[in-house]
Amino acid sequence: MSTRAGEKATLSTLEKKFADERKQKTEFQIKLETERKTKKEAASAERAAQQSQTRSEVSKLDAEIKTLRAELQSSRERCQMAEQDAYMLRNRVEQCGDPEVLQARLDHVKEKNRQIENSLSSETKLKMDLFSALGEAKREISIKTCKFGHQ
């Protein structure tokens, strides 16, 4: 009987130890689940923060892309205008010809201008002489008519 009582006591002790271990195991599993949930939530929050940061960076990059596209379009327009100006200048040069030819034309026009000025100056002097002569002739006629008119 004493052996049986010893075995019962041992069995009772082992059952208590087993129940304690089971309780500890359950508590450990609960802790483990809690930690897993916490880690999941933290990871989820971190992912959400990263996604938010990524969205923010993407929107910044989109804005920068829009700005760069606008600058590119503006640059293209300026380039096109410069090409048109260059085309027009080339056409003018082609129409006008060689700079030496242009200089020769300019010299010729200057010479003609000088000749015209000299001619105009000569004509002006001639006209002044004619008007002076005409004035003298009128005075003489008026003096003669006065003398003949009084006689």
C-alpha positions in Angstrom: 0.0 0.0 0.0 2.8 2.3 0.8 4.1 1.7 -2.7 0.8 2.5 -4.1 0.5 5.7 -1.9 4.0 6.6 -3.1 3.0 6.0 -6.7 -0.1 8.0 -6.2 1.9 10.9 -4.7 4.4 10.7 -7.5 1.5 10.5 -10.0 -0.2 13.5 -8.3 3.1 15.4 -8.4 3.7 14.5 -12.0 0.2 15.5 -12.9 0.7 18.9 -11.1 4.0 19.3 -13.0 2.3 18.4 -16.2 -0.6 20.8 -15.6 2.0 23.5 -14.7 3.9 22.8 -17.9 0.7 22.8 -19.9 -0.2 26.2 -18.2 3.2 27.5 -19.0 3.0 26.2 -22.5 -0.4 27.9 -23.0 0.9 31.2 -21.5 4.0 30.9 -23.7 1.8 30.3 -26.8 -0.4 33.3 -25.8 2.7 35.5 -25.4 4.0 34.2 -28.7 0.7 34.9 -30.5 0.7 38.4 -28.9 4.2 39.0 -30.1 3.3 37.8 -33.6 0.3 40.1 -33.7 2.4 43.0 -32.4 5.1 42.3 -35.0 2.4 42.0 -37.8 0.8 45.2 -36.7 4.2 46.9 -36.5 5.2 45.5 -39.9 1.8 46.6 -41.3 2.3 50.1 -39.9 5.8 50.2 -41.2 4.6 49.1 -44.6 1.8 51.7 -44.5 4.4 54.4 -43.6 6.7 53.2 -46.4 3.8 53.2 -48.9 2.8 56.7 -47.7 6.4 57.9 -48.1 6.7 56.2 -51.5 3.4 57.9 -52.6 4.8 61.2 -51.4 8.1 60.6 -53.3 6.1 59.5 -56.4 4.0 62.7 -56.3 7.1 64.8 -55.9 8.7 63.0 -58.9 5.5 63.5 -60.9 5.6 67.2 -60.1 9.3 67.4 -61.1 8.5 65.5 -64.3 5.8 67.9 -65.2 8.1 70.9 -64.5 10.8 69.3 -66.6 8.4 68.5 -69.4 7.3 72.2 -69.4 10.9 73.3 -69.5 11.6 70.9 -72.3 8.6 72.2 -74.3 9.8 75.8 -73.7 13.3 74.9 -74.8 11.9 73.2 -77.9 9.9 76.3 -78.8 12.9 78.5 -78.3 15.0 76.2 -80.4 12.3 76.2 -83.2 12.2 80.0 -83.1 16.0 80.2 -83.3 16.0 77.8 -86.2 13.3 80.0 -88.0 15.5 83.1 -87.3 18.5 81.3 -88.7 16.6 80.2 -91.7 15.4 83.8 -92.3 18.9 85.2 -91.9 20.2 82.6 -94.4 17.5 83.6 -96.9 18.4 87.2 -96.5 22.1 86.5 -97.0 21.3 84.4 -100.1 19.1 87.2 -101.4 21.7 89.9 -100.7 24.6 87.8 -101.8 28.2 88.1 -100.9 29.3 90.7 -98.4 31.9 92.0 -100.9 29.2 92.5 -103.5 27.0 94.3 -100.9 30.0 96.6 -100.0 30.5 97.3 -103.7 26.8 98.1 -104.1 27.0 100.4 -101.1 30.0 102.2 -102.4 28.3 102.6 -105.8 25.2 104.0 -104.1 27.4 106.4 -102.0 29.1 107.6 -105.2 25.7 108.2 -106.9 24.6 110.0 -103.8 27.7 112.2 -103.9 27.2 112.9 -107.6 23.5 113.8 -107.0 24.5 116.1 -104.1 27.1 117.8 -106.4 24.5 118.1 -109.2 21.9 119.5 -106.8 24.4 121.9 -105.4 25.3 123.1 -108.9 21.6 123.4 -109.9 20.9 125.3 -106.7 23.8 127.8 -107.5 22.5 128.1 -111.1 19.0 128.8 -109.9 20.3 131.4 -107.4 22.2 133.1 -110.2 19.1 133.0 -112.5 16.9 134.4 -109.7 19.5 137.1 -109.0 19.6 137.9 -112.7 15.8 137.9 -112.9 15.6 140.2 -109.9 18.1 142.6 -111.5 16.2 142.5 -114.8 13.0 143.3 -113.0 14.6 146.2 -111.2 16.0 147.6 -114.5 12.7 147.2 -116.2 10.9 148.9 -113.3 13.5 151.7 -113.4 13.2 152.1 -117.2 9.4 152.1 -116.9 9.6 154.7 -114.2 11.9 156.9 -116.4 9.8 156.5 -119.5 6.6 156.9 -117.6 7.8 160.3 -116.2 9.1 161.7 -119.5 
